[in-house]
Amino acid sequence: MSGIIPQRLIDVVKTFNDFGVQIYGIDCTLYVPTNLTALEPNDIYTSPADVVFKTHYNVPVWIEWFVKDLHRLRKLGVFAENEAPIVARFKNVPEVTINSYIKLKSQYIPGTFDTDEFEVVDVLMKNMYDNEIYRYFKLAPRRRKSS
């Protein structure tokens, strides 16, 4: 750590992030994968059924369904052409990773999606020097095998 910004100040700003997500977010059920490291050596032979998830209930998430400000998206590292990206923020705890997914109540989902499950497909770090304060995630509708 460089010491330019004291750790106590970073902790306070992280608390502001948690507070904002708690106030403006909507509750969801969060599923975080727990065995991705164990599956990695057999990556080509694994199926989605092999992934084990830890379930967190009533986790607030702040979702921006259609981010249309291209300048803001480029600052986040998202280059979208024909898609309207879904960007989300969670609290700092529990830790959200790629391949995590959320399940929302249907009343909060815009009419353009035919699913209530959205997967974290990318981590978008913003304004990081030697500590990360805000972490955005790019979400996509979760794909399911049709039966």
C-alpha positions as CSV (number, residue, x, y, z in Angstrom):
1,M,0.0,0.0,0.0
2,S,1.3,3.4,-0.9
3,G,-0.1,5.4,2.0
4,I,-1.4,8.2,-0.2
5,I,-4.9,7.5,0.9
6,P,-5.2,6.2,4.4
7,Q,-6.8,2.8,4.8
8,R,-9.4,4.2,7.3
9,L,-10.6,6.6,4.7
10,I,-10.9,3.8,2.1
11,D,-12.9,1.8,4.6
12,V,-15.3,4.8,5.2
13,V,-15.9,5.2,1.4
14,K,-16.5,1.5,1.1
15,T,-19.1,1.9,3.8
16,F,-20.8,4.7,1.7
17,N,-21.0,2.2,-1.2
18,D,-22.7,-0.4,1.0
19,F,-25.0,2.2,2.4
20,G,-26.0,3.4,-1.1
21,V,-26.6,-0.2,-2.3
22,Q,-28.7,-0.9,0.8
23,I,-30.9,2.1,0.3
24,Y,-31.4,2.1,-3.5
25,G,-30.9,-1.6,-4.2
26,I,-33.5,-4.3,-4.6
27,D,-33.4,-7.6,-2.8
28,C,-32.3,-10.7,-4.8
29,T,-31.1,-14.2,-4.1
30,L,-27.4,-14.4,-4.9
31,Y,-25.7,-17.7,-5.9
32,V,-21.9,-17.6,-5.6
33,P,-19.9,-20.6,-7.0
34,T,-17.7,-22.3,-4.4
35,N,-15.8,-25.0,-6.4
36,L,-14.5,-23.3,-9.5
37,T,-10.9,-23.9,-8.5
38,A,-11.5,-27.6,-8.1
39,L,-13.2,-27.8,-11.5
40,E,-10.5,-25.9,-13.3
41,P,-8.2,-28.8,-14.2
42,N,-11.1,-30.7,-15.8
43,D,-12.6,-27.5,-17.4
44,I,-13.4,-29.0,-20.7
45,Y,-15.2,-32.0,-19.2
46,T,-17.3,-30.2,-16.6
47,S,-21.0,-29.3,-17.0
48,P,-23.0,-26.5,-15.4
49,A,-24.5,-29.2,-13.1
50,D,-21.0,-29.7,-11.6
51,V,-20.8,-26.2,-10.1
52,V,-21.8,-25.9,-6.5
53,F,-23.3,-22.6,-5.4
54,K,-23.6,-21.0,-2.0
55,T,-26.9,-19.2,-1.6
56,H,-27.3,-15.8,0.0
57,Y,-30.9,-14.6,0.5
58,N,-32.1,-11.0,0.5
59,V,-28.9,-9.5,-0.8
60,P,-29.4,-5.9,-2.1
61,V,-28.2,-5.2,-5.7
62,W,-28.3,-1.9,-7.5
63,I,-29.0,-2.5,-11.2
64,E,-28.8,-0.2,-14.1
65,W,-30.8,-2.0,-16.8
66,F,-29.9,0.0,-19.9
67,V,-26.7,2.1,-19.6
68,K,-26.8,4.3,-22.7
69,D,-24.1,6.8,-21.8
70,L,-21.2,5.5,-24.0
71,H,-18.6,7.7,-22.4
72,R,-19.4,6.3,-19.0
73,L,-19.4,2.7,-20.4
74,R,-16.0,3.3,-21.9
75,K,-14.7,4.5,-18.6
76,L,-15.9,1.3,-17.1
77,G,-14.2,-0.7,-19.8
78,V,-17.4,-1.8,-21.5
79,F,-17.6,-1.5,-25.3
80,A,-21.1,-2.3,-26.3
81,E,-22.3,-2.0,-29.9
82,N,-25.7,-3.6,-30.4
83,E,-26.5,-4.5,-26.8
84,A,-27.8,-2.5,-23.9
85,P,-25.5,-3.7,-21.0
86,I,-26.8,-4.4,-17.6
87,V,-24.5,-3.0,-14.9
88,A,-24.9,-3.8,-11.2
89,R,-23.3,-3.0,-7.8
90,F,-23.4,-5.2,-4.7
91,K,-22.2,-4.6,-1.2
92,N,-18.6,-5.5,-0.4
93,V,-19.8,-8.6,1.5
94,P,-20.5,-11.4,0.3
95,E,-17.8,-11.4,-2.4
96,V,-19.3,-11.7,-5.8
97,T,-17.3,-13.4,-8.6
98,I,-17.7,-14.2,-12.2
99,N,-20.1,-17.1,-12.8
100,S,-22.2,-15.9,-9.8
101,Y,-25.8,-15.3,-10.6
102,I,-28.8,-13.6,-9.1
103,K,-32.5,-14.4,-9.1
104,L,-34.9,-11.4,-8.9
105,K,-38.6,-11.1,-8.2
106,S,-40.4,-10.7,-11.5
107,Q,-41.9,-7.3,-10.5
108,Y,-38.4,-5.7,-10.9
109,I,-37.5,-7.0,-14.3
110,P,-38.2,-4.9,-17.5
111,G,-40.4,-6.5,-20.1
112,T,-37.6,-7.1,-22.6
113,F,-36.2,-10.1,-20.6
114,D,-37.8,-13.5,-20.4
115,T,-35.8,-14.7,-17.4
116,D,-35.5,-13.8,-13.8
117,E,-31.9,-15.0,-13.5
118,F,-28.9,-12.9,-14.4
119,E,-25.3,-14.0,-14.5
120,V,-22.2,-12.0,-13.6
121,V,-20.1,-12.1,-16.8
122,D,-17.5,-9.5,-16.1
123,V,-16.0,-7.5,-13.3
124,L,-15.7,-3.8,-14.0
125,M,-13.1,-2.1,-11.8
126,K,-13.3,1.7,-11.5
127,N,-11.0,4.3,-10.1
128,M,-8.4,1.9,-8.6
129,Y,-5.0,2.9,-7.5
130,D,-3.9,0.5,-4.8
131,N,-7.4,-0.1,-3.3
132,E,-10.7,-0.9,-4.9
133,I,-13.6,1.0,-3.6
134,Y,-16.4,0.6,-6.1
135,R,-16.8,-2.6,-8.0
136,Y,-19.3,-2.8,-10.9
137,F,-20.4,-6.0,-12.5
138,K,-21.7,-6.6,-16.0
139,L,-24.7,-8.9,-16.0
140,A,-26.3,-10.9,-18.7
141,P,-29.5,-13.0,-18.8
142,R,-28.6,-16.5,-17.6
143,R,-28.8,-19.1,-20.2
144,R,-30.5,-22.4,-19.5
145,K,-30.5,-25.6,-21.4
146,S,-33.9,-25.9,-23.1
147,S,-35.7,-29.1,-22.1
